[in-house]
Amino acid sequence: MPTHRSTTAGSLLTALCPDLRAALTRVGYDADTLLEVLGEDVHAALGRSEPVPVRRAARDAGELGTLIRLLLLGDPLPECDVAAALVPVDVERAIAAGLLVREGDAVRAALDLRPLDAGAGTRWILSDLDDSMRRRTLTEEHVLGVGHASLSLLRATPTREVGSVLDLGTGCGVQAVHAASYADRVTATDVNPRALWLAEATAALNGLEIELVEGSWFEPVAGRRFDQVVANPPFVVGPARIEHTYRDSGLALDGASELVIGQAADLLAPGGTAAMLAAWVHLDGEDWRHRVSSWLPAHGVDAWVVQRDVAGPALYVGTWLRDAGLDPRDPAAQARAEQWLDAFTAADVEGIGFGFVYLRAIDGPTELLAEDLTHGFEDPLGDEATRYFERSAWLRAAAGDEKLAWTSRFVVDPATALERVALPGPDGWAPQVARVHRGDGPRWQHEVDETTISLLAGMRADGLPLYELIELLAVAHGSDEVTTEFAADALSVVAGLVRHGLVRPV
């Protein structure tokens, strides 16, 4: 049960949710039906905030079309049409609960309510109205809906079954609702009471039990441990101010990411995992990897940090001004941009990186792999994170027991392909580079030499252990014995390929 105090409107909205769920189900206001009715092109227009194609498609969609116009486009509609589409919800109750508002002789939505399928069927998410369909300036307590960041974290979150999950800074509750599909117990926190009101209603609308706790950062769950932590914190990099609680932490530059990354491990049960969005500055003369690594504790964490994008200061500031519903051409918005860019200049910020941070609680010194993953790929990263930590655990065991590595047999993953690149030259095609690619997941690729290609060719489940393969390679290179350097180089190459899943032990 929620452990925050609901407002009167919040209680009314939560009480309304069973009837509201019945109405949405009756009309077919779900992710699949919405796509079927709108079609792919019009559905894409909805994502681009283009209301006209959506409105035209909704005209012939009956009561579902009414809800599309009401809840997705924000159109004022005749009360009789809304009442018919929302049966058994009474319009007066919906207005009292804050779901609808009167506008002259019509009614319109006062909240955003949209279906989402994140892999476990349709869930309905309640949030504040944004400016996607109607120009509006967002308030400080604005509760963001399902945006690009939320969707990216949903796809990047491991979903193997666990006992308990913490959603740190839940906002509208979308991550918590997603977690309920793979966790026995879900706890969600937020400093914004309005966010908890909407998260409570979102949970009730989906028939879920989620523990909601009000408070700042880690305070509401101090001393507790969870099998998984997910966090989409207010990670926006900028001056130490709070204009919108969903994005601004009040900490300067990347202080919010530093705080969450540095302390999240304290919330993890043994073997627990964290999946978080984060941002970090690129400073003149400093490697971003060193900056992020300095935030981690010295013991107890296996960390995988994936940088997905880097933006220059001007692009970054302009993007977040628009996110808040501001026009960069407006004088007030320009004044904010000046202050923001001044702060970046004063701190020697050259760029702002953004990506995912995965942590696994281990018993030993902290390990870190921080790498760029800026190329495109389609497979969800959440499953890859789980497999990454499994591969990392094997490599850690092999590092502590050299015999394990040498006596293990390896296979090349079926999704791995060999690519050779050659360019025309005076004597025909001149080889330039050879690479092995993973055809799934993050689509990693490694450059390889002919020795490595031969080594991979010999890897089979019923084949020779690694050391015997290396001995054969040494003989092929004219040596009667394996030198220490040759063995170490081969083991290093294999370890790198294992870490990225191109090769696996059997």
DODRENKOL-113010 format. One record per residue (C-alpha): residue number from 0; x, y, z. Coordinates in Angstrom, 1 decimal. Example, Ala and Ser with C-alpha at 12.3 -4.5 7.8 and 13.67 -1.06 7.14 Angstrom:
BEGIN
> n|c1|c2|c3
> 0|12.3|-4.5|7.8;
> 1|13.7|-1.1|7.1;
This chain:
BEGIN
> n|c1|c2|c3
> 0|0.0|0.0|0.0;
> 1|1.2|3.6|-0.6;
> 2|3.1|5.2|2.3;
> 3|2.5|8.7|1.1;
> 4|-0.5|10.9|1.8;
> 5|-2.9|11.2|-1.1;
> 6|-4.7|14.4|-1.7;
> 7|-8.5|14.4|-2.0;
> 8|-8.2|14.6|-5.8;
> 9|-5.7|11.8|-5.7;
> 10|-7.9|9.5|-3.7;
> 11|-10.8|10.3|-6.0;
> 12|-8.7|9.4|-9.1;
> 13|-7.5|6.2|-7.6;
> 14|-11.1|5.3|-6.7;
> 15|-12.2|6.0|-10.2;
> 16|-9.6|3.6|-11.7;
> 17|-11.6|0.3|-11.7;
> 18|-14.4|1.9|-13.7;
> 19|-11.9|3.7|-15.9;
> 20|-10.1|0.4|-16.6;
> 21|-13.4|-1.2|-17.5;
> 22|-14.1|1.6|-20.0;
> 23|-10.7|1.5|-21.6;
> 24|-11.0|-2.3|-22.0;
> 25|-14.5|-2.2|-23.4;
> 26|-13.6|0.4|-26.0;
> 27|-10.3|-1.3|-26.9;
> 28|-8.1|1.6|-25.9;
> 29|-4.9|-0.6|-25.9;
> 30|-1.6|-0.5|-27.7;
> 31|-2.4|-3.2|-30.3;
> 32|-5.9|-1.9|-31.2;
> 33|-4.6|1.7|-31.4;
> 34|-2.0|0.7|-33.9;
> 35|-4.5|-1.3|-35.9;
> 36|-7.0|1.5|-36.1;
> 37|-4.5|4.3|-36.8;
> 38|-2.2|2.3|-39.1;
> 39|1.6|2.5|-39.0;
> 40|1.8|5.9|-40.9;
> 41|-0.7|7.7|-38.7;
> 42|0.6|6.1|-35.5;
> 43|4.0|7.4|-36.5;
> 44|2.5|10.9|-37.0;
> 45|1.2|10.7|-33.4;
> 46|4.7|10.1|-32.2;
> 47|5.8|13.2|-34.2;
> 48|3.2|15.3|-32.5;
> 49|1.2|15.8|-35.7;
> 50|-2.5|15.8|-34.7;
> 51|-4.2|16.2|-38.0;
> 52|-3.6|12.7|-39.5;
> 53|-4.6|11.2|-36.1;
> 54|-7.8|13.3|-35.9;
> 55|-8.8|12.3|-39.4;
> 56|-8.3|8.6|-38.6;
> 57|-10.2|8.9|-35.3;
> 58|-13.3|10.3|-37.0;
> 59|-14.4|6.8|-38.2;
> 60|-13.3|4.9|-35.1;
> 61|-16.4|5.3|-33.0;
> 62|-16.0|5.4|-29.2;
> 63|-12.3|4.5|-29.5;
> 64|-11.9|7.5|-31.8;
> 65|-13.5|9.7|-29.2;
> 66|-10.9|8.5|-26.6;
> 67|-8.1|9.0|-29.1;
> 68|-9.1|12.6|-29.6;
> 69|-9.9|13.2|-25.9;
> 70|-6.8|11.5|-24.3;
> 71|-4.1|11.6|-27.0;
> 72|-4.9|14.8|-28.9;
> 73|-6.4|16.9|-26.0;
> 74|-9.4|17.9|-28.2;
> 75|-12.4|19.5|-26.4;
> 76|-15.4|17.2|-27.2;
> 77|-19.1|17.3|-26.5;
> 78|-19.9|15.9|-23.1;
> 79|-22.4|13.4|-24.5;
> 80|-19.8|11.8|-26.7;
> 81|-17.3|11.6|-23.8;
> 82|-19.9|10.1|-21.5;
> 83|-20.7|7.4|-24.0;
> 84|-17.1|6.5|-24.6;
> 85|-16.2|6.4|-20.9;
> 86|-19.1|4.2|-19.7;
> 87|-19.2|3.1|-16.8;
> 88|-17.3|6.2|-15.7;
> 89|-19.5|9.2|-14.7;
> 90|-18.2|12.4|-16.3;
> 91|-18.8|14.4|-13.1;
> 92|-16.8|11.9|-11.1;
> 93|-14.0|12.2|-13.7;
> 94|-14.0|16.0|-13.4;
> 95|-13.9|15.8|-9.6;
> 96|-11.0|13.4|-9.7;
> 97|-9.0|15.6|-12.0;
> 98|-9.1|13.4|-15.1;
> 99|-11.3|15.8|-17.1;
> 100|-12.0|19.5|-17.1;
> 101|-14.9|21.6|-18.5;
> 102|-14.1|24.0|-21.3;
> 103|-17.3|25.9|-22.2;
> 104|-19.9|23.4|-23.3;
> 105|-17.3|20.7|-23.9;
> 106|-15.0|18.6|-21.8;
> 107|-11.3|17.8|-22.4;
> 108|-8.6|15.7|-20.7;
> 109|-6.8|17.3|-17.8;
> 110|-4.3|14.4|-17.7;
> 111|-2.4|12.4|-20.3;
> 112|-3.6|8.7|-20.4;
> 113|-2.0|6.5|-23.0;
> 114|-1.6|2.7|-23.5;
> 115|1.9|1.2|-23.6;
> 116|3.1|-2.3|-24.3;
> 117|6.6|-2.8|-22.9;
> 118|6.6|-6.5|-23.5;
> 119|4.0|-7.7|-20.9;
> 120|0.8|-6.5|-22.6;
> 121|-0.9|-3.2|-22.5;
> 122|-0.4|-1.0|-19.4;
> 123|-2.1|2.4|-19.1;
> 124|0.1|5.3|-17.9;
> 125|-1.3|8.6|-16.4;
> 126|0.8|11.7|-16.4;
> 127|0.5|15.5|-16.8;
> 128|-0.3|16.9|-20.2;
> 129|2.8|17.9|-22.2;
> 130|3.1|20.3|-25.1;
> 131|3.2|17.7|-27.8;
> 132|-0.3|18.5|-29.1;
> 133|-1.0|21.9|-27.6;
> 134|1.5|24.6|-26.7;
> 135|1.9|25.0|-22.9;
> 136|4.7|25.9|-20.5;
> 137|5.5|23.1|-18.0;
> 138|5.3|23.8|-14.3;
> 139|8.0|22.9|-11.7;
> 140|5.9|20.0|-10.4;
> 141|5.1|18.7|-13.9;
> 142|5.0|14.9|-14.1;
> 143|6.5|13.7|-17.3;
> 144|4.8|10.9|-19.3;
> 145|6.4|8.2|-21.3;
> 146|9.1|10.0|-23.2;
> 147|12.1|8.9|-25.2;
> 148|14.3|8.5|-22.0;
> 149|11.6|6.4|-20.3;
> 150|11.2|4.1|-23.4;
> 151|15.0|3.7|-23.7;
> 152|15.3|2.6|-20.1;
> 153|12.4|0.2|-20.5;
> 154|14.2|-1.5|-23.3;
> 155|17.5|-1.4|-21.4;
> 156|16.2|-2.9|-18.2;
> 157|16.9|-6.6|-17.4;
> 158|13.6|-8.5|-17.0;
> 159|14.6|-11.8|-15.5;
> 160|12.3|-12.7|-12.5;
> 161|13.5|-11.2|-9.2;
> 162|12.0|-10.8|-5.8;
> 163|12.2|-7.1|-5.2;
> 164|12.7|-4.0|-7.4;
> 165|13.2|-0.3|-6.4;
> 166|12.2|2.4|-8.9;
> 167|14.1|5.4|-7.7;
> 168|12.4|8.6|-8.7;
> 169|9.4|7.0|-10.2;
> 170|7.7|10.0|-11.8;
> 171|4.4|8.8|-13.4;
> 172|5.3|5.2|-12.4;
> 173|6.0|3.7|-15.8;
> 174|9.2|1.9|-14.7;
> 175|7.5|0.6|-11.6;
> 176|4.6|-0.7|-13.6;
> 177|7.0|-2.4|-16.0;
> 178|8.9|-3.9|-13.0;
> 179|5.6|-5.5|-11.7;
> 180|5.7|-7.9|-14.7;
> 181|9.0|-9.5|-13.5;
> 182|9.2|-8.8|-9.8;
> 183|7.3|-10.1|-6.8;
> 184|7.4|-6.8|-5.0;
> 185|7.9|-3.2|-6.3;
> 186|8.8|-0.1|-4.3;
> 187|8.8|3.3|-6.0;
> 188|10.0|6.6|-4.5;
> 189|9.7|10.3|-5.5;
> 190|10.3|13.7|-4.0;
> 191|7.3|15.1|-5.9;
> 192|3.9|14.4|-4.2;
> 193|2.1|15.0|-7.5;
> 194|4.3|12.3|-9.1;
> 195|3.3|9.8|-6.4;
> 196|-0.4|10.7|-6.8;
> 197|-0.2|9.9|-10.5;
> 198|1.9|6.8|-9.9;
> 199|-0.6|5.6|-7.4;
> 200|-3.4|6.1|-9.9;
> 201|-1.4|4.4|-12.7;
> 202|-0.8|1.4|-10.4;
> 203|-4.6|1.2|-9.6;
> 204|-5.5|1.6|-13.2;
> 205|-3.5|-1.5|-14.0;
> 206|-4.6|-3.4|-11.0;
> 207|-1.1|-3.5|-9.4;
> 208|0.1|-3.3|-5.8;
> 209|3.1|-1.0|-5.7;
> 210|4.6|0.5|-2.5;
> 211|5.0|4.2|-2.9;
> 212|7.3|6.2|-0.6;
> 213|7.8|9.9|-0.6;
> 214|11.2|11.4|-0.1;
> 215|14.5|12.6|-1.6;
> 216|17.0|10.3|-3.3;
> 217|17.8|7.3|-1.1;
> 218|16.3|8.6|2.2;
> 219|12.9|6.8|1.9;
> 220|14.6|3.4|1.6;
> 221|17.7|3.8|3.8;
> 222|18.9|0.5|5.1;
> 223|16.9|-1.6|2.7;
> 224|18.2|-3.9|0.0;
> 225|16.7|-4.8|-3.4;
> 226|17.3|-7.5|-6.0;
> 227|17.1|-4.8|-8.7;
> 228|17.2|-1.0|-8.8;
> 229|16.0|1.0|-11.8;
> 230|16.4|4.7|-12.0;
> 231|15.6|7.5|-14.4;
> 232|16.8|10.3|-12.1;
> 233|16.8|14.0|-12.8;
> 234|20.1|13.7|-14.6;
> 235|20.0|16.9|-16.8;
> 236|23.4|18.5|-16.7;
> 237|23.4|22.2|-16.0;
> 238|23.6|24.9|-13.3;
> 239|22.5|24.0|-9.8;
> 240|18.9|24.9|-10.0;
> 241|15.4|23.3|-10.1;
> 242|13.0|24.4|-12.8;
> 243|11.3|21.1|-13.3;
> 244|11.6|18.3|-10.7;
> 245|11.4|15.6|-13.3;
> 246|14.7|16.6|-14.9;
> 247|16.5|19.1|-12.5;
> 248|18.3|17.8|-9.4;
> 249|19.5|21.1|-7.9;
> 250|23.1|19.7|-8.2;
> 251|25.6|21.4|-10.5;
> 252|26.6|19.8|-13.8;
> 253|26.5|15.9|-13.5;
> 254|26.1|15.9|-9.7;
> 255|22.9|13.9|-9.9;
> 256|24.5|11.1|-11.9;
> 257|27.5|11.1|-9.5;
> 258|25.2|10.8|-6.5;
> 259|23.1|7.9|-7.9;
> 260|26.0|5.9|-9.4;
> 261|28.0|6.4|-6.3;
> 262|25.3|5.2|-3.8;
> 263|23.1|2.8|-5.8;
> 264|25.2|-0.2|-4.9;
> 265|24.4|0.3|-1.2;
> 266|20.8|-0.6|-2.1;
> 267|21.6|-3.9|-3.8;
> 268|21.2|-7.3|-2.2;
> 269|24.0|-9.8|-2.9;
> 270|24.0|-10.4|-6.7;
> 271|21.6|-7.6|-7.2;
> 272|21.6|-5.5|-10.4;
> 273|21.0|-1.8|-11.1;
> 274|20.0|-0.3|-14.4;
> 275|20.1|3.5|-14.7;
> 276|20.1|6.3|-17.1;
> 277|22.9|8.9|-16.5;
> 278|24.7|11.8|-18.0;
> 279|28.3|13.0|-17.6;
> 280|30.3|16.0|-18.8;
> 281|33.2|15.8|-21.1;
> 282|35.8|18.2|-19.8;
> 283|38.8|19.6|-21.6;
> 284|41.7|17.2|-21.1;
> 285|39.8|14.6|-19.1;
> 286|38.6|11.1|-20.3;
> 287|34.9|10.7|-19.5;
> 288|35.7|7.1|-18.4;
> 289|37.9|8.3|-15.6;
> 290|35.2|10.7|-14.4;
> 291|32.6|8.0|-14.2;
> 292|34.9|5.5|-12.6;
> 293|35.8|8.0|-9.9;
> 294|32.1|7.9|-8.7;
> 295|32.1|4.1|-8.0;
> 296|32.9|2.6|-4.7;
> 297|36.3|0.8|-4.5;
> 298|34.7|-2.5|-3.5;
> 299|31.7|-4.6|-4.3;
> 300|30.6|-3.6|-7.8;
> 301|30.9|-5.0|-11.3;
> 302|30.0|-2.0|-13.5;
> 303|29.2|-1.7|-17.2;
> 304|28.9|1.8|-18.4;
> 305|27.6|2.3|-22.0;
> 306|27.8|5.8|-23.6;
> 307|25.1|6.0|-26.3;
> 308|25.4|9.6|-27.4;
> 309|27.5|12.8|-26.9;
> 310|26.0|16.3|-27.5;
> 311|27.7|19.6|-27.8;
> 312|26.7|22.3|-25.3;
> 313|24.6|24.3|-27.7;
> 314|22.6|21.3|-29.0;
> 315|22.2|20.1|-25.4;
> 316|20.8|23.3|-24.1;
> 317|18.5|23.9|-27.0;
> 318|17.1|20.3|-26.7;
> 319|16.2|20.7|-23.0;
> 320|14.7|24.2|-23.5;
> 321|12.3|22.7|-26.1;
> 322|11.7|19.8|-23.7;
> 323|10.3|22.3|-21.2;
> 324|8.0|23.8|-23.8;
> 325|10.1|26.8|-24.4;
> 326|10.8|28.5|-27.7;
> 327|14.6|29.2|-28.0;
> 328|13.7|32.3|-29.9;
> 329|11.8|33.8|-26.9;
> 330|13.8|36.4|-24.9;
> 331|13.3|34.6|-21.6;
> 332|14.4|31.3|-23.1;
> 333|17.5|33.0|-24.5;
> 334|18.4|34.4|-21.1;
> 335|18.2|30.9|-19.7;
> 336|20.4|29.6|-22.5;
> 337|23.0|32.3|-21.8;
> 338|23.2|31.2|-18.1;
> 339|23.3|27.6|-19.0;
> 340|26.1|28.0|-21.6;
> 341|28.0|30.3|-19.2;
> 342|28.0|27.5|-16.6;
> 343|29.4|25.1|-19.2;
> 344|32.1|27.5|-20.3;
> 345|33.2|28.2|-16.7;
> 346|33.6|24.5|-16.1;
> 347|35.4|23.8|-19.4;
> 348|32.6|21.5|-20.6;
> 349|33.2|20.4|-24.2;
> 350|30.3|17.9|-24.4;
> 351|27.7|16.0|-22.5;
> 352|27.6|12.2|-22.7;
> 353|24.5|10.2|-22.1;
> 354|23.9|6.5|-21.6;
> 355|23.2|3.5|-19.4;
> 356|25.0|2.4|-16.2;
> 357|24.6|-1.2|-15.1;
> 358|25.8|-2.4|-11.7;
> 359|26.0|-5.9|-10.2;
> 360|26.8|-6.4|-6.5;
> 361|29.8|-8.7|-6.2;
> 362|32.1|-9.8|-3.4;
> 363|35.4|-8.4|-4.4;
> 364|37.2|-5.3|-5.8;
> 365|35.1|-3.1|-8.1;
> 366|35.5|-3.8|-11.8;
> 367|34.5|-1.4|-14.6;
> 368|34.1|-1.5|-18.3;
> 369|33.1|1.9|-19.7;
> 370|32.7|2.0|-23.5;
> 371|31.1|3.7|-26.4;
> 372|28.1|2.2|-28.0;
> 373|27.0|5.0|-30.4;
> 374|26.3|2.8|-33.4;
> 375|22.7|1.7|-34.2;
> 376|21.2|-1.6|-33.1;
> 377|17.7|-2.9|-32.5;
> 378|17.7|-5.6|-29.9;
> 379|16.9|-4.5|-26.3;
> 380|19.9|-3.9|-24.2;
> 381|18.4|-5.3|-21.0;
> 382|18.9|-9.0|-21.9;
> 383|22.4|-8.2|-23.0;
> 384|23.2|-6.6|-19.6;
> 385|22.2|-9.8|-17.9;
> 386|24.4|-11.9|-20.2;
> 387|27.2|-9.4|-19.9;
> 388|27.4|-9.9|-16.1;
> 389|27.3|-13.7|-16.6;
> 390|30.3|-13.4|-19.0;
> 391|32.0|-11.0|-16.6;
> 392|31.6|-13.5|-13.7;
> 393|33.1|-16.3|-15.8;
> 394|36.1|-14.1|-16.8;
> 395|36.6|-13.1|-13.1;
> 396|36.6|-16.8|-12.1;
> 397|39.1|-17.5|-15.0;
> 398|41.4|-14.7|-13.9;
> 399|41.5|-16.2|-10.4;
> 400|42.1|-19.8|-11.7;
> 401|44.3|-19.8|-14.8;
> 402|43.7|-23.5|-15.3;
> 403|40.0|-22.8|-15.9;
> 404|40.7|-20.7|-18.9;
> 405|43.4|-23.0|-20.4;
> 406|41.3|-26.2|-20.0;
> 407|38.0|-24.7|-21.2;
> 408|36.6|-25.3|-24.6;
> 409|35.1|-22.4|-26.5;
> 410|32.7|-22.0|-29.4;
> 411|32.1|-19.1|-31.7;
> 412|28.6|-17.7|-31.1;
> 413|26.3|-18.6|-34.1;
> 414|25.6|-14.9|-34.6;
> 415|29.3|-14.1|-35.1;
> 416|30.5|-13.5|-38.7;
> 417|33.9|-12.9|-40.2;
> 418|34.3|-9.9|-42.5;
> 419|37.4|-9.2|-44.7;
> 420|37.9|-5.8|-46.3;
> 421|40.1|-5.3|-49.3;
> 422|40.8|-2.4|-51.6;
> 423|41.9|-2.4|-55.2;
> 424|45.6|-2.1|-55.7;
> 425|48.2|-2.4|-58.4;
> 426|48.3|-6.2|-58.0;
> 427|44.6|-6.7|-57.5;
> 428|42.7|-6.7|-54.2;
> 429|44.8|-5.7|-51.3;
> 430|43.6|-6.9|-47.8;
> 431|43.1|-4.0|-45.4;
> 432|41.4|-5.3|-42.3;
> 433|39.5|-8.3|-40.9;
> 434|36.8|-8.1|-38.3;
> 435|34.4|-10.5|-36.4;
> 436|30.9|-9.1|-35.9;
> 437|28.1|-10.0|-33.7;
> 438|24.9|-10.1|-35.7;
> 439|22.6|-9.6|-32.7;
> 440|22.4|-7.6|-29.5;
> 441|24.7|-4.5|-29.5;
> 442|26.4|-5.8|-32.7;
> 443|29.9|-5.5|-31.4;
> 444|32.8|-5.9|-33.8;
> 445|36.5|-6.6|-33.1;
> 446|39.4|-6.3|-35.6;
> 447|41.3|-9.6|-35.7;
> 448|44.5|-10.9|-37.3;
> 449|45.1|-14.1|-39.2;
> 450|46.4|-15.9|-36.0;
> 451|43.1|-15.1|-34.2;
> 452|41.1|-16.2|-37.2;
> 453|42.8|-19.5|-37.1;
> 454|42.3|-19.8|-33.4;
> 455|38.5|-19.1|-33.8;
> 456|38.3|-21.7|-36.6;
> 457|39.5|-24.4|-34.3;
> 458|36.9|-23.6|-31.5;
> 459|34.2|-26.4|-31.2;
> 460|32.2|-27.7|-28.4;
> 461|33.8|-31.2|-28.9;
> 462|37.2|-29.7|-29.9;
> 463|40.4|-29.0|-28.1;
> 464|40.8|-27.0|-24.9;
> 465|42.2|-23.5|-25.4;
> 466|45.8|-24.2|-24.4;
> 467|46.0|-27.2|-26.9;
> 468|44.6|-24.9|-29.6;
> 469|47.3|-22.4|-28.8;
> 470|50.0|-25.1|-28.9;
> 471|48.8|-26.0|-32.5;
> 472|49.0|-22.4|-33.5;
> 473|52.5|-22.1|-32.2;
> 474|53.6|-25.1|-34.2;
> 475|51.9|-23.6|-37.3;
> 476|54.0|-20.4|-36.7;
> 477|57.3|-22.5|-36.6;
> 478|57.7|-22.7|-32.8;
> 479|58.1|-26.0|-30.9;
> 480|56.7|-24.5|-27.7;
> 481|54.3|-21.8|-26.5;
> 482|56.0|-18.7|-25.3;
> 483|54.6|-16.8|-22.3;
> 484|54.0|-13.8|-24.5;
> 485|52.2|-15.7|-27.2;
> 486|49.9|-17.4|-24.6;
> 487|49.1|-14.2|-22.8;
> 488|48.3|-12.4|-26.1;
> 489|46.0|-15.2|-27.2;
> 490|44.2|-15.3|-23.8;
> 491|43.7|-11.6|-23.9;
> 492|42.1|-11.7|-27.3;
> 493|39.8|-14.6|-26.2;
> 494|38.8|-12.7|-23.1;
> 495|37.8|-9.6|-25.1;
> 496|35.7|-11.7|-27.4;
> 497|34.1|-13.5|-24.5;
> 498|33.2|-10.2|-22.8;
> 499|31.3|-9.0|-25.9;
> 500|29.7|-12.4|-26.5;
> 501|31.3|-13.3|-29.8;
> 502|32.9|-16.3|-28.3;
> 503|31.7|-18.3|-25.3;
> 504|33.0|-21.1|-23.1;
> 505|31.2|-24.4|-23.0;
